Amino acid sequence: MSGKSSPVTLRRSIAITVALRLALSVLLGYALVALTFVVPRLNSIEPPYTNLAGPVGVAAYWVAESGGAMGAPIVCAVMIGVAVGRGGLTRQRRSWEAGVMAGVLLVVLGGGAYLNEHVVKPIFRVPRPDIVELAHTPADAPALRMSAEAFYNMPDKAARSAYLTDVLTADALNTAKLDPLVRRHWIAETGYSFPSGHAFASWTIATFFLAMAMMYFTGRRMWAFYLLLPWAVLVCYSRTILRVHTPTDVCAGAAAGILVGLAAFLLARCLLGRLEQEIAEKSAE
């Protein structure tokens, strides 16, 4: 008997190794997200809270933006560039890989964001912690001037943001410690809270690219993909530090992102496999 492994056995061994490495990495990252329940100043529903007028609040704002509607596509574009920039690929192969990854991510991130905002969040109707805070503080004259329930009964996000613009004035007693960037963020983020869309997007991206990298890449380039995990963790931290999400929100969003990221990876791998098969068949003709 030959001591060589068959191609099928080799592929299965690689897949198992990748799955174990990916599971270990992702579970470690997710455990760090869960620390938002117990670490002071990361928990948005139990004081002490982070000072949102200082540099930590501003840094949290920019980290959150990196996982939002503007930042997430930029992160995806950069990582696709890193992925297809590896050596040994033809120009056609680079184009195919970039197109497949971009198309899959567009579908899962765009579709996931739409479902989260228009289906999932309205089902649970969980108010954001900053809105609950404004509805109860200061105790003698709450800044929101109404209950959180009444606030969310406004017609839409635009109406709620317009109302907050009038309420969250710079000289308001309970918002005097908000940096202008954070105040603007509170005014913009008036949808429901559960689950976190930023956590979902960042963990979808991190899981997808790390799985792709483990399957197809080696060498120092891998560190660029591993850095996506602490980035995704920091995006989750930024949401609770800014008090626009609870630990439950970010943990649920991260869990959904991990599952969708894995599904996106499997879809992209299937599409790339079909392209490879077509190339092989054309070459054999």
Contacts in CASP RR format, 6 or more apart in sequence:
PFRMAT RR
TARGET T0000
AUTHOR 0000-0000-0000
METHOD contacts of the structure
MODEL  1
MSGKSSPVTLRRSIAITVALRLALSVLLGYALVALTFVVPRLNSIEPPYT
NLAGPVGVAAYWVAESGGAMGAPIVCAVMIGVAVGRGGLTRQRRSWEAGV
MAGVLLVVLGGGAYLNEHVVKPIFRVPRPDIVELAHTPADAPALRMSAEA
FYNMPDKAARSAYLTDVLTADALNTAKLDPLVRRHWIAETGYSFPSGHAF
ASWTIATFFLAMAMMYFTGRRMWAFYLLLPWAVLVCYSRTILRVHTPTDV
CAGAAAGILVGLAAFLLARCLLGRLEQEIAEKSAE
5 13 0 8 1.000
14 215 0 8 1.000
15 215 0 8 1.000
18 211 0 8 1.000
18 214 0 8 1.000
18 215 0 8 1.000
21 214 0 8 1.000
22 207 0 8 1.000
22 210 0 8 1.000
22 211 0 8 1.000
22 214 0 8 1.000
25 210 0 8 1.000
25 226 0 8 1.000
25 229 0 8 1.000
26 207 0 8 1.000
26 210 0 8 1.000
26 229 0 8 1.000
26 258 0 8 1.000
28 229 0 8 1.000
29 229 0 8 1.000
29 232 0 8 1.000
29 233 0 8 1.000
30 251 0 8 1.000
30 254 0 8 1.000
30 255 0 8 1.000
30 258 0 8 1.000
32 233 0 8 1.000
33 199 0 8 1.000
33 233 0 8 1.000
33 236 0 8 1.000
33 237 0 8 1.000
33 250 0 8 1.000
33 251 0 8 1.000
33 254 0 8 1.000
34 247 0 8 1.000
34 251 0 8 1.000
35 42 0 8 1.000
36 42 0 8 1.000
36 43 0 8 1.000
36 44 0 8 1.000
36 236 0 8 1.000
36 237 0 8 1.000
36 240 0 8 1.000
36 247 0 8 1.000
36 250 0 8 1.000
36 251 0 8 1.000
37 43 0 8 1.000
37 247 0 8 1.000
37 251 0 8 1.000
40 48 0 8 1.000
41 48 0 8 1.000
41 49 0 8 1.000
41 50 0 8 1.000
41 241 0 8 1.000
42 237 0 8 1.000
42 240 0 8 1.000
42 241 0 8 1.000
42 247 0 8 1.000
43 240 0 8 1.000
43 247 0 8 1.000
44 129 0 8 1.000
44 130 0 8 1.000
44 239 0 8 1.000
44 240 0 8 1.000
44 241 0 8 1.000
44 242 0 8 1.000
44 243 0 8 1.000
44 244 0 8 1.000
44 245 0 8 1.000
44 246 0 8 1.000
44 247 0 8 1.000
45 129 0 8 1.000
45 246 0 8 1.000
45 247 0 8 1.000
49 243 0 8 1.000
50 56 0 8 1.000
50 57 0 8 1.000
50 60 0 8 1.000
50 241 0 8 1.000
51 57 0 8 1.000
51 177 0 8 1.000
52 60 0 8 1.000
52 177 0 8 1.000
52 178 0 8 1.000
52 179 0 8 1.000
52 182 0 8 1.000
52 241 0 8 1.000
52 242 0 8 1.000
52 243 0 8 1.000
53 176 0 8 1.000
53 177 0 8 1.000
53 178 0 8 1.000
53 179 0 8 1.000
53 182 0 8 1.000
54 179 0 8 1.000
56 241 0 8 1.000
57 179 0 8 1.000
57 182 0 8 1.000
57 241 0 8 1.000
57 242 0 8 1.000
58 179 0 8 1.000
58 181 0 8 1.000
58 182 0 8 1.000
59 238 0 8 1.000
60 182 0 8 1.000
60 237 0 8 1.000
60 238 0 8 1.000
60 241 0 8 1.000
60 242 0 8 1.000
61 179 0 8 1.000
61 181 0 8 1.000
61 182 0 8 1.000
61 185 0 8 1.000
61 238 0 8 1.000
61 242 0 8 1.000
63 234 0 8 1.000
63 235 0 8 1.000
63 237 0 8 1.000
63 238 0 8 1.000
64 185 0 8 1.000
64 198 0 8 1.000
64 235 0 8 1.000
64 238 0 8 1.000
64 239 0 8 1.000
64 242 0 8 1.000
65 71 0 8 1.000
66 72 0 8 1.000
66 74 0 8 1.000
66 75 0 8 1.000
66 231 0 8 1.000
66 235 0 8 1.000
67 75 0 8 1.000
67 198 0 8 1.000
67 201 0 8 1.000
67 202 0 8 1.000
67 235 0 8 1.000
68 197 0 8 1.000
68 198 0 8 1.000
68 201 0 8 1.000
69 113 0 8 1.000
72 109 0 8 1.000
72 201 0 8 1.000
72 202 0 8 1.000
72 205 0 8 1.000
75 205 0 8 1.000
75 228 0 8 1.000
75 231 0 8 1.000
76 101 0 8 1.000
76 102 0 8 1.000
76 105 0 8 1.000
76 109 0 8 1.000
76 205 0 8 1.000
77 102 0 8 1.000
79 205 0 8 1.000
79 209 0 8 1.000
79 224 0 8 1.000
79 225 0 8 1.000
79 228 0 8 1.000
80 98 0 8 1.000
80 101 0 8 1.000
80 102 0 8 1.000
81 98 0 8 1.000
82 221 0 8 1.000
82 224 0 8 1.000
82 225 0 8 1.000
83 97 0 8 1.000
83 98 0 8 1.000
83 101 0 8 1.000
83 209 0 8 1.000
83 212 0 8 1.000
83 213 0 8 1.000
83 216 0 8 1.000
83 217 0 8 1.000
84 94 0 8 1.000
84 97 0 8 1.000
84 98 0 8 1.000
85 94 0 8 1.000
86 217 0 8 1.000
86 221 0 8 1.000
89 97 0 8 1.000
96 272 0 8 1.000
96 275 0 8 1.000
97 272 0 8 1.000
100 268 0 8 1.000
100 271 0 8 1.000
100 272 0 8 1.000
100 275 0 8 1.000
101 212 0 8 1.000
101 268 0 8 1.000
104 208 0 8 1.000
104 264 0 8 1.000
104 267 0 8 1.000
104 268 0 8 1.000
104 271 0 8 1.000
105 204 0 8 1.000
105 205 0 8 1.000
105 208 0 8 1.000
105 264 0 8 1.000
108 204 0 8 1.000
108 208 0 8 1.000
108 260 0 8 1.000
108 261 0 8 1.000
108 263 0 8 1.000
108 264 0 8 1.000
109 201 0 8 1.000
109 204 0 8 1.000
109 205 0 8 1.000
112 200 0 8 1.000
112 260 0 8 1.000
113 197 0 8 1.000
113 200 0 8 1.000
113 201 0 8 1.000
116 195 0 8 1.000
116 197 0 8 1.000
116 200 0 8 1.000
117 191 0 8 1.000
117 197 0 8 1.000
120 194 0 8 1.000
120 195 0 8 1.000
121 191 0 8 1.000
121 192 0 8 1.000
121 193 0 8 1.000
121 194 0 8 1.000
121 195 0 8 1.000
122 192 0 8 1.000
124 192 0 8 1.000
124 194 0 8 1.000
125 152 0 8 1.000
125 192 0 8 1.000
126 192 0 8 1.000
126 193 0 8 1.000
126 194 0 8 1.000
126 246 0 8 1.000
126 249 0 8 1.000
127 148 0 8 1.000
127 149 0 8 1.000
127 151 0 8 1.000
127 152 0 8 1.000
127 192 0 8 1.000
127 193 0 8 1.000
128 189 0 8 1.000
128 190 0 8 1.000
128 191 0 8 1.000
128 192 0 8 1.000
128 193 0 8 1.000
128 243 0 8 1.000
128 244 0 8 1.000
128 245 0 8 1.000
129 193 0 8 1.000
129 243 0 8 1.000
129 244 0 8 1.000
129 245 0 8 1.000
129 246 0 8 1.000
130 186 0 8 1.000
130 189 0 8 1.000
130 242 0 8 1.000
130 243 0 8 1.000
130 244 0 8 1.000
131 144 0 8 1.000
131 148 0 8 1.000
131 151 0 8 1.000
131 152 0 8 1.000
131 190 0 8 1.000
132 148 0 8 1.000
133 174 0 8 1.000
133 243 0 8 1.000
134 142 0 8 1.000
134 143 0 8 1.000
134 144 0 8 1.000
134 167 0 8 1.000
134 168 0 8 1.000
134 174 0 8 1.000
135 142 0 8 1.000
135 144 0 8 1.000
135 146 0 8 1.000
135 147 0 8 1.000
135 148 0 8 1.000
135 151 0 8 1.000
136 142 0 8 1.000
137 143 0 8 1.000
137 174 0 8 1.000
138 173 0 8 1.000
138 174 0 8 1.000
141 173 0 8 1.000
143 167 0 8 1.000
143 168 0 8 1.000
143 172 0 8 1.000
143 173 0 8 1.000
143 174 0 8 1.000
143 175 0 8 1.000
144 151 0 8 1.000
144 167 0 8 1.000
145 167 0 8 1.000
151 160 0 8 1.000
151 163 0 8 1.000
152 160 0 8 1.000
152 191 0 8 1.000
152 192 0 8 1.000
154 160 0 8 1.000
154 163 0 8 1.000
157 190 0 8 1.000
157 191 0 8 1.000
160 190 0 8 1.000
160 191 0 8 1.000
161 187 0 8 1.000
161 188 0 8 1.000
161 190 0 8 1.000
164 186 0 8 1.000
164 187 0 8 1.000
164 190 0 8 1.000
165 187 0 8 1.000
168 175 0 8 1.000
168 178 0 8 1.000
168 183 0 8 1.000
168 186 0 8 1.000
168 187 0 8 1.000
169 175 0 8 1.000
170 176 0 8 1.000
170 180 0 8 1.000
170 183 0 8 1.000
175 183 0 8 1.000
178 186 0 8 1.000
182 242 0 8 1.000
185 242 0 8 1.000
185 244 0 8 1.000
186 242 0 8 1.000
186 244 0 8 1.000
189 244 0 8 1.000
193 244 0 8 1.000
193 245 0 8 1.000
193 246 0 8 1.000
193 249 0 8 1.000
194 246 0 8 1.000
194 248 0 8 1.000
194 249 0 8 1.000
194 252 0 8 1.000
195 249 0 8 1.000
195 250 0 8 1.000
195 252 0 8 1.000
195 253 0 8 1.000
195 256 0 8 1.000
196 236 0 8 1.000
196 239 0 8 1.000
196 245 0 8 1.000
196 249 0 8 1.000
196 250 0 8 1.000
196 252 0 8 1.000
196 253 0 8 1.000
196 254 0 8 1.000
197 253 0 8 1.000
198 235 0 8 1.000
198 236 0 8 1.000
198 238 0 8 1.000
198 239 0 8 1.000
198 245 0 8 1.000
198 250 0 8 1.000
199 232 0 8 1.000
199 235 0 8 1.000
199 236 0 8 1.000
199 239 0 8 1.000
199 245 0 8 1.000
199 249 0 8 1.000
199 250 0 8 1.000
199 251 0 8 1.000
199 252 0 8 1.000
199 253 0 8 1.000
199 254 0 8 1.000
199 257 0 8 1.000
200 253 0 8 1.000
200 254 0 8 1.000
200 256 0 8 1.000
200 257 0 8 1.000
200 260 0 8 1.000
201 257 0 8 1.000
202 231 0 8 1.000
202 232 0 8 1.000
202 235 0 8 1.000
202 236 0 8 1.000
202 254 0 8 1.000
203 232 0 8 1.000
203 236 0 8 1.000
203 253 0 8 1.000
203 254 0 8 1.000
203 255 0 8 1.000
203 256 0 8 1.000
203 257 0 8 1.000
203 258 0 8 1.000
203 261 0 8 1.000
204 257 0 8 1.000
204 258 0 8 1.000
204 260 0 8 1.000
204 261 0 8 1.000
204 264 0 8 1.000
205 228 0 8 1.000
205 232 0 8 1.000
205 261 0 8 1.000
206 228 0 8 1.000
206 229 0 8 1.000
206 231 0 8 1.000
206 232 0 8 1.000
207 257 0 8 1.000
207 258 0 8 1.000
207 260 0 8 1.000
207 261 0 8 1.000
207 262 0 8 1.000
207 265 0 8 1.000
208 261 0 8 1.000
208 262 0 8 1.000
208 264 0 8 1.000
208 265 0 8 1.000
208 268 0 8 1.000
209 225 0 8 1.000
209 228 0 8 1.000
210 225 0 8 1.000
210 226 0 8 1.000
210 228 0 8 1.000
210 229 0 8 1.000
211 261 0 8 1.000
211 262 0 8 1.000
211 265 0 8 1.000
212 225 0 8 1.000
212 265 0 8 1.000
212 268 0 8 1.000
212 269 0 8 1.000
213 221 0 8 1.000
213 222 0 8 1.000
213 225 0 8 1.000
214 222 0 8 1.000
214 225 0 8 1.000
215 265 0 8 1.000
215 269 0 8 1.000
217 225 0 8 1.000
232 254 0 8 1.000
236 250 0 8 1.000
236 251 0 8 1.000
236 254 0 8 1.000
239 245 0 8 1.000
239 249 0 8 1.000
239 250 0 8 1.000
240 246 0 8 1.000
240 247 0 8 1.000
240 250 0 8 1.000
END
